[in-house]
Amino acid sequence: MMTPLIHVVLVLIVVGVLLWLVNNFIPMASSIKSILNAVVVIVVVLWLLSFFGIFTLPSR
């Protein structure tokens, strides 16, 4: 069974590789890439803060 820290590292690696693939191999305007990168970084930071109990994501 994976420890939570290994899970976090694996998720960060997967997200980073996917973002790198999108940035390098999918042609799109640089402004759209910047927005996409910002959204992904914000979501990952919020997820990390929620994971470590610093911030709670609102639930429905």
N, C-alpha and C positions, 0 to 999 in steps of 0.2 A: 504494500500500500504506500502511496506517495505521501510524503510529508507536505504540509501546507507551503513551506518555503520552496520546495522543489516545484510544486504546482505553480506558484507565482512566477518563478524563473522560466519555466516552460511556456507559460502563457505570454510572458514578455518577449521571449525569443520568437514564438510563432507570430505574434502581432508585428514585431519588428521586421521579420522576413517578409510577411505579406505586404506591409507598407513599402518595403524596399522594392518588391516585385512590381507593385502597382506604379510606383514612382519611376522605375526604369523601363518597364516594358509596355505600359499602356499609354498611348499618346493622348495628352489632354493639355489644355491651356495651363500655364504656370499658376494663374490665379486660382483655378479650381484645385490644383495640386496643393497649394498653400492652405486653402480652406479644408481640404480633406485631411492633410497632416495635422492641422490645428484641432479638428474635431476628434481625430483618433487619439491625439495626445491628451486632450481634456477628458475623454471617456476613460482612458487608461489610468490617468491620475485619480479621477473620482473612484474608479474601481479599486485601486490600491489603497486609497484613504478609507474606503468602506471595508476592505479586507482586513486592514489593521485596526479597525474600530475607531478611527479618528473622525470619520464622517459617515453618517447614515444616509443611504439613498432613500428618497421618499418612495413609499409603497402605496399601492392602490387600495 
